[in-house]
Amino acid sequence: MIEYNNKDIEKNEQNPVDFETAIKHTGYGWYNQKMLACFLPISLTTIMCTASPSFIVPATRCYFQLTPLKEGMMFGAFYVGMMLSSFLWGFLIDTLGRQKLFFYGLLFTAILEFCSGLAQQFWSFIFLKILCGFISCCPNSLGFTFLSEFYDKQHRDTIVLCAGGFAAISFVVQPILAYVLIPLDIDFEFFYGFIAISNWRIFIIAGSGIMFLSTYLTYFMDESPKFLMAVGRHKEALHVFRKMYSQNTGNPPQSYPLTSLASEVMSEDRCIKSMPSELFAWDFVKEGWSQIKPLFMKPYLTLTILGSILQFMTMLMFTTFRFKLPKMYATILAAEGLLMSNAETNVISDCSENVSVLVNPDVYVKNIYIGAGSLILFWLAVYSSQYVDKHYMFLILNIICGFGIGVFPWTDGIIKLIIATAYVGITFVNVSLVISMSISAVPTTLRNVAFSVIIMFGIIGTILGNLVMPVLAEENGELSLMVNVVFHSACLIVVAVLIKIKKKILDSH
């Protein structure tokens, strides 16, 4: 049923109204539900891009002659691209618009992911994944902002939360795709052997199909009305509001009660098209520094540092453990009962030629179980966050993770599977909690920049962790997991300090 009340509409309102008033008058209905449904495949895009190398490692260990360092490079390449472009996209999004960048970002991400499935050499694969990360950072950083600007305050937080939950669905979708495709005996060539097609390549190409679907859906989306108002394109913004109103209520677009819109935060002279080209580079530097500078001054300097440290450790722990799971279960099955630490050191010792390996389907069955359990845990945590303070929730979950990962090397069977499931689900929740805790005491005008800075340190943690942890695991299978235990202990200390600092800042206001 459409949640819309005509009594809330002032039919003859003539004064220019702000965005919140205009979006409220569009109601809530089919248009909003359609937008949310379209975001399901879109939300899967980045997570599937980042995790695809972990699923193909068991199949490519001989083809690419993988060493622990090469594995880390496969896992971290995408994040290197994201790190190189994160601040660039943040600026362009506010100057070139939302929908156009969103569409082209998804399109080129899909193309690059497709091409990475055709890569014939290790270094060409790494290069394409870096490019994919560079471009994918645009739709990744823009997605939630773009979606939220089509909803009023009443529905905005819930909708963004649902979109975040959609991303967790990839934890199930991707291993199912891997289970269906990677164990297949596929091996043929095109152009006299110049292009080889094998099981793991089909898996990556199939994943890019979801990205092309996302691109197709984005093409038909409207530009954000908030952005249009911000750059002074009020007629276009009014057209979008009328379209939303008509689809939500079933009334003609002309019956939308508002006729005049006020400008939002930005002004038209901030549009990149109006900037003199010779001043663009200098203006870009000044604009970026003016936004970042307050975060590195009192009273927010300590918050920024603590939040960045927390995200560095949390992202490192989440990605390094999750990415190693397909290889870990492949090693366990191949080792025929040998200890994981002994088997991993010899994982490529039997590779006599560059061929794709047929993988036991049970490797991906285990990851399906882990993904499904993690998805359930994510939504349980989201529900619990309504009743438990985020800081204390993080502390409790962090203690559980630290204990679980501490005993993980000495477990097997169903216990190992349960711990792996809980660890992936909880650390994924903790990544979101860190962001929420870190920016909640920061003024609204600084939150987007604070988010970018904190995410940047999370990416750095992911890159370093995935380069170092596989090397540590080669030396000793338990050593890399014990490093996670140390990080969990450090997180407890950092959060305790963060709670104290935030209390002082909030009390001072």
C-alpha atoms as one frame of an Amber mdcrd trajectory, in Angstrom:
protein
   0.000   0.000   0.000   1.327   3.463  -0.878   2.279   5.412   2.233   1.132
   8.840   1.155  -1.199  11.326   2.770  -2.706  14.096   0.666  -3.406  16.094
   3.807   0.318  16.716   4.171   0.406  18.577   0.862   0.003  22.282   0.692
  -1.548  22.743  -2.706  -0.684  26.343  -3.305   2.812  26.562  -1.891   4.674
  29.191  -3.930   7.818  29.919  -1.899  10.969  28.012  -2.968  11.319  24.852
  -0.902  14.400  22.845   0.076  15.177  19.279  -0.928  13.691  17.628   2.171
  10.356  19.351   1.662  10.286  18.527  -2.051  11.156  14.843  -1.587   8.579
  14.475   1.190   5.827  15.650  -1.164   6.635  12.877  -3.658   5.364  10.257
  -1.208   6.642   6.701  -0.990   5.626   3.940  -3.387   6.441   2.187  -6.642
   9.252   4.517  -7.741  11.154   4.050  -4.458  10.596   0.292  -4.387  11.824
   0.034  -7.979  15.008   1.944  -7.092  15.715  -0.365  -4.174  15.141  -3.497
  -6.283  17.551  -2.204  -8.928  20.215  -1.793  -6.269  20.301  -5.527  -5.487
  22.627  -6.455  -8.392  24.423  -3.107  -8.098  25.303  -3.806  -4.450  26.914
  -7.112  -5.429  29.332  -5.533  -7.896  32.197  -4.326  -5.710  32.128  -7.261
  -3.285  32.229  -9.730  -6.181  35.126  -7.866  -7.809  37.183  -7.901  -4.622
  36.555 -11.544  -3.729  36.777 -13.200  -7.168  40.572 -13.793  -6.956  40.157
 -15.777  -3.713  37.794 -18.245  -5.406  40.069 -18.856  -8.390  43.293 -19.383
  -6.390  42.763 -23.165  -6.040  42.210 -23.432  -9.815  45.029 -21.084 -10.901
  47.790 -22.200  -8.524  49.520 -24.070 -11.319  48.496 -21.866 -14.252  49.973
 -18.767 -12.613  52.594 -20.726 -10.607  51.328 -19.021  -7.492  53.541 -18.280
  -4.516  52.223 -16.764  -1.262  53.391 -13.326  -2.420  51.625 -13.704  -5.784
  48.437 -14.739  -3.978  48.625 -11.592  -1.869  49.073  -9.507  -5.006  45.964
 -11.087  -6.537  43.938 -10.282  -3.415  45.275  -6.755  -3.001  45.420  -5.522
  -6.620  41.799  -4.350  -6.670  42.305  -2.367  -3.457  45.431  -0.692  -4.838
  43.274   0.723  -7.628  40.670   1.901  -5.127  43.316   3.640  -3.029  44.704
   5.499  -6.047  41.352   6.981  -7.027  39.291   7.376  -3.848  39.698  11.140
  -3.370  39.484  11.829  -7.114  36.009  10.321  -7.387  34.836  12.100  -4.244
  35.488  15.437  -5.946  34.146  14.522  -9.390  30.903  13.154  -7.925  30.048
  16.623  -6.622  30.936  18.326  -9.904  29.922  16.043 -12.778  26.773  14.561
 -11.269  25.662  11.240  -9.825  23.845   9.194 -12.468  26.278   9.721 -15.328
  29.356   8.792 -13.281  27.478   5.899 -11.693  26.562   4.493 -15.107  30.010
   4.818 -16.675  31.704   3.597 -13.497  29.660   0.389 -13.529  30.080  -0.025
 -17.292  33.876   0.166 -17.252  34.045  -1.965 -14.099  32.086  -4.673 -15.923
  34.292  -4.407 -19.015  37.516  -4.625 -17.005  36.251  -7.564 -14.942  35.287
  -9.337 -18.172  38.747  -8.657 -19.626  40.451  -9.939 -16.461  38.712 -13.248
 -17.110  40.488 -13.376 -20.469  43.928 -12.436 -19.071  46.515 -14.986 -20.213
  49.386 -13.868 -17.980  49.626 -13.229 -14.249  50.803  -9.635 -14.612  48.094
  -8.759 -17.119  45.532 -10.108 -14.632  47.012  -7.945 -11.847  47.052  -4.859
 -14.084  43.404  -5.326 -15.058  42.343  -5.815 -11.430  44.126  -2.583 -10.453
  42.286  -0.746 -13.237  39.040  -2.396 -12.143  39.579  -1.152  -8.579  40.468
   2.325  -9.849  37.173   2.612 -11.752  35.006   0.636  -9.311  35.823   3.079
  -6.524  33.440   5.506  -8.248  30.201   3.454  -8.053  31.317   2.003  -4.713
  31.675   5.407  -3.047  28.679   6.880  -4.859  26.122   4.082  -4.480  24.659
   4.769  -1.027  24.726   8.545  -1.549  22.949   8.256  -4.886  20.284   5.916
  -3.513  19.632   7.955  -0.363  18.892  11.093  -2.397  15.645   9.534  -3.688
  14.173   9.009  -0.190  12.884  11.275   2.561  14.212  11.302   6.125  11.585
   8.840   7.301  12.780   6.073   4.989  16.398   7.036   4.237  18.248   5.190
   7.012  16.223   2.014   6.553  16.768   1.997   2.794  20.532   2.523   3.075
  20.671  -0.269   5.648  18.809  -2.614   3.280  21.195  -1.727   0.452  24.123
  -2.559   2.728  22.505  -5.912   3.461  22.252  -6.561  -0.275  26.063  -6.472
  -0.447  26.204  -9.313   2.071  24.127 -11.452  -0.321  27.248 -11.723  -2.480
  28.706 -13.928   0.293  26.212 -16.569  -0.893  25.830 -15.759  -4.598  29.525
 -15.830  -5.443  30.402 -19.222  -3.879  27.311 -20.719  -5.539  28.587 -19.414
  -8.876  32.015 -20.854  -8.087  30.484 -24.203  -7.081  28.633 -24.451 -10.394
  31.426 -23.312 -12.743  34.953 -23.788 -11.363  34.820 -27.591 -10.853  33.789
 -28.040 -14.515  36.338 -29.532 -16.909  36.446 -26.640 -19.391  39.497 -26.061
 -21.549  39.419 -24.723 -25.109  41.237 -22.111 -27.154  40.554 -19.332 -29.662
  42.747 -17.752 -32.334  45.217 -20.631 -32.529  45.815 -20.735 -28.788  46.180
 -16.985 -28.302  43.163 -16.937 -25.944  42.583 -19.899 -23.615  39.235 -20.383
 -21.893  39.028 -22.476 -18.731  36.736 -23.016 -15.748  37.972 -20.135 -13.606
  37.775 -17.719 -16.532  34.127 -18.646 -17.108  33.522 -17.918 -13.407  34.933
 -14.374 -13.681  33.126 -13.694 -16.958  29.836 -14.892 -15.428  30.406 -12.530
 -12.491  30.886  -9.650 -14.913  27.437 -10.488 -16.299  25.888  -9.278 -13.034
  27.861  -6.048 -13.458  26.584  -5.565 -17.001  23.051  -6.080 -15.657  23.737
  -3.373 -13.066  24.947  -1.053 -15.826  21.786  -1.648 -17.840  19.562  -0.840
 -14.856  21.537   2.302 -14.003  21.132   3.638 -17.547  17.389   4.130 -16.954
  17.776   5.843 -13.576  17.184   9.558 -13.121  19.803  12.038 -12.024  19.759
  12.762  -8.299  17.270  15.596  -7.691  19.411  16.827  -4.810  22.413  17.243
  -7.121  20.264  18.986  -9.727  19.063  21.444  -7.102  22.628  21.931  -5.870
  23.895  23.037  -9.288  20.887  25.227 -10.053  19.180  22.912 -12.560  15.805
  23.379 -10.914  13.628  22.568 -13.935  15.270  19.154 -14.290  14.979  18.517
 -10.549  11.300  19.447 -10.650  10.798  17.023 -13.547  12.312  14.182 -11.443
  10.141  15.075  -8.438   7.021  15.062 -10.627   7.942  11.687 -12.076   8.500
  10.255  -8.573   5.225  11.746  -7.368   3.288  10.312 -10.305   4.692   6.775
  -9.978   4.321   6.758  -6.197   0.762   8.069  -6.041  -0.735   7.253  -9.433
  -1.635  10.909  -9.951  -0.648  12.917 -13.067   2.839  14.536 -12.850   1.253
  17.979 -13.314  -0.592  17.599 -10.002   2.650  17.663  -8.015   1.938  20.539
  -5.613   5.317  22.324  -5.628   6.467  24.659  -8.370   9.579  26.374  -7.007
  12.777  24.866  -5.595  15.571  26.438  -3.557  19.272  25.832  -4.186  21.015
  23.304  -1.967  24.553  23.322  -0.515  26.470  23.616  -3.774  26.055  26.405
  -6.286  26.289  26.267 -10.036  29.718  27.909 -10.106  31.106  24.786  -8.423
  30.265  22.748 -11.483  33.410  21.557 -13.192  32.190  22.895 -16.529  32.313
  26.457 -15.224  35.856  26.240 -13.836  38.638  27.851 -15.885  40.859  25.028
 -17.092  44.100  26.773 -16.081  42.854  27.101 -12.503  41.325  23.656 -12.188
  44.351  21.854 -10.741  44.992  24.567  -8.143  41.302  24.818  -7.255  41.177
  21.044  -6.919  44.055  21.086  -4.397  42.569  23.969  -2.409  39.109  22.382
  -2.404  40.464  19.047  -1.225  42.604  20.559   1.534  39.828  22.838   2.777
  37.621  19.779   3.245  40.250  17.575   4.906  42.008  20.160   7.114  39.442
  20.304   9.991  39.744  16.539  10.534  43.433  16.940  11.330  42.913  19.688
  13.895  41.540  19.604  17.428  39.134  18.316  18.575  38.712  15.832  15.690
  42.350  14.877  15.124  42.354  12.124  17.760  39.018  10.767  16.509  40.354
  10.598  12.956  43.514   8.795  14.044  41.704   6.270  16.245  39.022   5.600
  13.625  41.665   5.103  10.940  43.644   2.675  13.135  40.488   0.712  13.936
  39.473   0.456  10.283  43.018  -0.516   9.286  42.981  -3.471  11.670  39.350
  -4.484  11.127  39.540  -4.511   7.320  42.865  -6.349   7.469  41.381  -9.095
   9.656  38.153  -9.409   7.668  39.663  -9.568   4.178  42.727 -11.700   4.935
  40.639 -14.376   6.652  37.779 -14.356   4.164  40.066 -14.457   1.132  42.040
 -17.427   2.458  38.991 -19.664   3.016  38.703 -21.222  -0.492  42.410 -22.072
  -0.528  42.289 -23.295   3.052  39.519 -25.792   2.344  41.168 -26.827  -0.918
  44.369 -27.493   1.033  42.549 -29.449   3.742  40.821 -31.672   1.185  44.015
 -32.179  -0.839  46.181 -32.844   2.218  44.123 -35.914   3.175  44.246 -35.334
   6.880  47.621 -33.580   7.147  47.857 -30.469   9.301  46.955 -27.293   7.423
  50.285 -25.632   8.223  52.253 -28.536   6.731  50.095 -28.785   3.625  50.068
 -25.085   2.795  53.840 -24.947   2.501  53.680 -27.475  -0.321  50.551 -26.256
  -2.058  52.257 -25.663  -5.429  54.916 -28.344  -5.166  53.030 -30.686  -7.517
  52.622 -28.118 -10.333  54.702 -29.416 -13.217  53.061 -27.307 -15.950  50.907
 -24.236 -16.451  47.421 -25.720 -16.411  44.162 -24.901 -14.683  43.421 -27.278
 -11.802  40.101 -29.056 -11.311  38.825 -28.129  -7.854  36.817 -30.358  -5.522
  33.275 -28.894  -5.385  33.260 -29.375  -1.606  35.646 -26.411  -1.398  32.844
 -24.104  -2.497  30.105 -25.924  -0.589  31.902 -24.959   2.610  32.066 -21.356
   1.430  28.332 -21.389   0.634  27.621 -22.454   4.214  29.928 -19.742   5.533
  28.323 -17.110   3.297  24.772 -18.054   4.291  25.647 -18.063   7.986  27.441
 -14.731   7.678  24.408 -13.185   5.986  22.154 -14.303   8.846  24.615 -13.009
  11.435  24.803  -9.656   9.668  21.047  -9.089   9.886  20.943 -10.288  13.505
  23.633  -7.750  14.336  21.738  -5.006  12.496  18.626  -5.808  14.501  20.573
  -5.909  17.789  22.210  -2.537  17.076  18.825  -0.899  17.721  19.041  -1.926
  21.378  22.784  -2.065  22.118  25.232   0.850  21.986  27.517   0.442  18.950
  30.699   0.837  20.978  29.813  -1.899  23.457  28.482  -4.080  20.668  31.840
  -3.769  18.907  33.681  -4.681  22.117  31.549  -7.802  22.652  31.843  -8.950
  19.038  35.568  -8.253  19.034  36.119 -10.440  22.104  34.130 -13.261  20.489
  36.201 -12.972  17.293  39.495 -12.889  19.181  38.657 -16.046  21.095  37.319
 -17.839  18.015  40.325 -17.097  15.821  42.640 -18.025  18.703  41.340 -21.599
  18.841  40.617 -21.906  15.105  43.875 -23.688  14.086  43.212 -26.526  16.534
  39.655 -27.259  15.446  38.280 -29.321  12.583  35.071 -30.422  10.935  31.855
 -28.689  11.892  33.508 -26.650  14.686  35.972 -25.106  12.230  33.092 -24.323
   9.867  31.024 -22.672  12.623  33.949 -20.516  13.781  34.775 -19.485  10.200
  31.138 -18.536   9.605  30.908 -16.501  12.799  34.243 -14.797  12.168  33.414
 -13.665   8.620  29.941 -12.453   9.603  31.042 -10.619  12.746  34.104  -8.929
  11.230  31.926  -7.755   8.329  29.579  -6.174  10.882  32.557  -4.667  12.714
  33.724  -2.907   9.539  30.384  -1.043   9.434  30.424  -0.392  13.178  33.866
   1.223  13.000  32.660   3.699  10.374  29.541   4.527  12.377  31.484   4.956
  15.644  34.192   7.083  14.052  32.004   9.642  12.275  29.097   9.924  14.730
  30.834  12.711  16.730  32.018  14.527  13.587  29.921  17.453  12.240  27.668
  16.614   9.294  29.709  18.813   6.939  32.829  16.719   7.627  31.324  13.237
   7.594  31.819  12.486   3.909  35.490  13.424   4.161  35.896  11.503   7.430
  34.338   8.486   5.738  36.817   8.739   2.842  39.834   9.038   5.146  38.778
   6.081   7.315  38.001   3.918   4.286  41.413   4.818   2.839  43.176   3.376
   5.893  40.974   0.284   5.686  42.133  -0.200   2.098  45.773   0.215   3.143
  45.238  -2.431   5.825  43.722  -4.767   3.255  46.640  -4.329   0.845  49.360
  -4.799   3.457  47.541  -7.656   5.149  47.040  -9.615   1.960  50.690  -9.170
   0.997  52.094 -10.165   4.393  49.654 -12.761   5.761  50.132 -15.375   2.990
  53.891 -15.191   3.540  53.428 -15.663   7.296  51.061 -18.576   6.648  53.758
 -20.232   4.515  56.186 -20.079   7.434  53.654 -21.202  10.010  49.930 -21.806
   9.467  49.020 -20.633  12.963  51.212 -17.511  12.964  48.990 -15.424  10.683
  45.942 -16.259  12.801  47.751 -15.293  15.991  48.483 -11.908  14.427  44.715
 -11.450  14.184  44.412 -12.247  17.903  46.912  -9.449  18.628  44.926  -7.041
  16.450  41.682  -7.943  18.223  43.337  -7.165  21.562  44.585  -3.841  20.205
  41.072  -2.999  18.957  39.728  -3.324  22.509  42.213  -0.727  23.746  41.554
   1.663  20.846  37.767   1.505  21.291  38.064   2.139  25.033  40.085   5.289
  24.283  37.648   6.273  21.500  34.675   6.089  23.893  36.453   8.358  26.367
  37.469  10.919  23.715  33.996  11.052  22.128  32.401  11.595  25.535  34.627
  14.644  26.078  33.803  16.089  22.648  30.054  15.577  23.048  30.104  17.013
  26.575  31.951  20.113  25.343  29.144  20.759  22.838
